[in-house]
């Protein structure tokens, strides 16, 4: 059962989205052709491109980005929000749509808007289990992975920049993210897709979060994570 505190917190998150739309980064725009979810590069999108993603694609993108950005949050943490929280996803979608239709925010990098949302607390950690991921259409499996990579990369860029709080600095940095940090996860989601499908053949593994599975099948990333964790646990000398 969800605690009253958690329930209030999530209501506050949804209510605060309208504040974000008015306060962040500063007539309706016609959408172009729908972006192909199988080939989209989230790191190159602008907020206005949100209008060109299909409705179901938007929900998948939100969940994937959150899973990547908050990859350090423990799966059993009370902060984790279930992937089925439709109202929360719809509220985030609505505010991004409003940003996409404002001239001052339309051309902000989409990942900057998502990163800012995470920093001010209206994008909560969303958990995607293997069994949830395998139930998705194939194009949405790929899109989740692309969004997950974008979330993880954006978090690393933010840290490399010195963890800025202001929107302008964050936006400038995420306009050229690879200047600050290499992508922490594979840049080829199709290869990761094949590895994950092999990994999740074992039914017991389907209960593992997607982020954990990615770290297990990507040896390079897993090694980096272990090294980082070890360095954090080592007490300072002297």
N, C-alpha and C positions, 0 to 999 in steps of 0.2 A: 504493500500500500504506500502511496506517495504521501510524504509528510506534509503538514499544513504549510510549513516553511517553504518547502520546494514548490508547492502549488502556488503560493503567493509570489515566489521568485519568478516563476515562468509567466504568470500574469503580468508581472512588472516588465519582463523582457518584451512581451508583445506590445504592451502599452507604450514602452519607450521607443519603439521603432519609428513612430511618427515624429518624435523629437529628433532622431538621427537624420531623417529625411530632410528636416528643415535646417538643422544646424551644421551638418557635415559638408565639407568641400564648398560651401557657399549656398507653351502651346504644345501640344501633343505632336509626336514625331511618327511618321509612317514607318512601319517595319519593312525591312527588305526581305529577301528570300530567307526561308528558315535555314539556319546553320545545321549542317550535318553533324550529329552528335558523335559519329564515329571518327571524325577527322578534326574536330575543333581543337585548337591550341588555346587553352584557357589563359595562358600568360600573355597572349597577344590581343585579347578582347578588351573592348572598352565597355563602359556601363551601357551605352546605347545599344550595344550588341545583345544585351539581355532581351530586348524586344524581339530578336530574331531566333531565339531559342524556343522550341516547342514547350508547351505548358508542363508536360510530364518531364521533359529534359531539365527544366529549371529546378524541380524538386530533387532530382537525382544529383544535379550539380551542387546544390546547397549541402546535401548530406555528405557528398564526397569531399568537398572543400573543408568542411568542418572536421571530418575524420582525419584529414591530412594536417590541418593547422594544429589540432589538439592531440597529435599523435603521442605526446608525452603524458597525457592524462591516463591514469590507471583504469583498466576496463571495469573494475569494481568500485570506482569512485562514485560518490553521491552526485557529482556534477553531471554525470553522463545522462543524456536525454535519449530516449528510444527513437529508433528510425521512423516509427509510425506516428510521431507527433505531427499530424497533418496541419493542424491550426497554426502551429509555430512556423512550419515551412511556408504556408500560404501567407502569413504575415510578413515574413522576410521577402518573399517574392513580390508582394504588393509594394513594399517600400523601395525595393530596387527598381521596380517599374516606374515609380514616381521620380526617382533619381534620373532614370534614363530619359525622361520627358522634360527635364529641366536643362536649359542651355548651359548653365554653369557647371553641371555635374555630368552631362551626357558623355563627355570624352575623357573622363577619369578612367584609368585602368580598372577593369572589373575586379581584379585581385586586390587592388588598393581599397576599393569599397568593401569587399569582404573582410580584408584584414582589419580595417578600421572598425567594422562591425564586431569582429571578435574582440578587439581591444576594449571597446566600451561596453561589452557584455551582452549584446543582443544576438550574437551568434554563439550558442552554447555547444559544448562537445556532443556530437552525435555519434552513436555507435552503430556500425553496420556489421552484423555477424555474417559468417560465411554462408549460412543457409539463406539469409536475406539476399545476399549478392547473387547467389546461384539462381534465385527465382526471377531475377530481372531478365528482360529481353537482352539479346546479345549486344545491341548497340548501347544499352544502358550500363551493361557491365563495363564496356570500354569507357564510357563517359565518366562513370564513377572513378575509375582508375586515373583518368586524365585530370579530373577535378581534385582527386586526392594528392596527386603529384603537385598540382598548383598550390594547394593549401600548405603542403610541407615545404615547398620552395619559398613561398611567400613568408612563412614563419622564419625561415633561415635568413632570408634577405633582411627582414625587420631586425633580427638580432644582430646581423653584420653591420647594420646601419647605426647601431647603438640604441635600439629600441625607441625610436622617436614616437612622440605622442600626437604631434600635430599632423593634420591631414595633408598639408602641402608637401612636407618632407617625405612622408610615406608615399604619396602619389608620384613624386619625382623619382624616388628610388625604385619603385615597382614599374616605372616606365621602361627601365633598362635593368631588369633583375639580375641578369648574368654578370653584370659588372661587379656585383657585391658578393654573390655566392653561387657556386655550382648547384645544380639540382641535386637534392639529397636522395632522390629516388630515380629509378630508370626513366629515361626520356622516351622509351618505346613501350607504350602501354599494351601494344599487341603482343609483344614478347612476354610481358608480365601476365597478360591474360592467359596465355598457354600454360605458363608455370603454375598459376593459381588453380586452373582447372585440374591439373594433375595433382596438386596438393590437396584439393578438396574432394578427391575421389574417396578418401577415407571419411566415412560419415561422422566419426567422432570429432574430426577437425572442423566440421561445419558450425560448431558452437563457438569457435574462436573468432574474435573480431577480425575484420578484413585487414586492418592496419597491422596486426600481429602477424598475419599470414604473409603479407607483403615483406615484412622484415625478415621472415624466416626463409622465403624463397629467393630473396635478393641478398646473396652472400656479402656483397660489398657494403651494402647499407647495414646489414646485421653486424658486421665487424666494427663499423664506425660507431654504432650505437653502444656495443659492449665496451669499446674503448672509452667512450664518453662517460658511460655510467661508472666505469672503474675510476676514472680521473676525478669524478665528483665525490666518490666515496673515500678517496685518499685524504687523510688529514693533512693540513698544511705543516710544513717543516718549521721547527723552532717552537 
